[in-house]
């Protein structure tokens, strides 16, 4: 049978001093600090109409 206990109630008590040394930081801020900074695009670039699915492209005449 496994020994199940609620979190934080293990055989070694956690020290409150270790938590008091570090300031509290929201998790989202920590995750954002790990992301690489990339400059934002000024305007979105339109994708060129290339291929068979583009309107007006192909052997058929327009209007059919």
Secondary structure, 3 states (H helix, E strand, C coil): CCCCCCCCCCCCCCCHHHHHHCCCCCHHHHHHHHCCCCCCCCCCCCCCCCCCCCCCCCCCCCCC
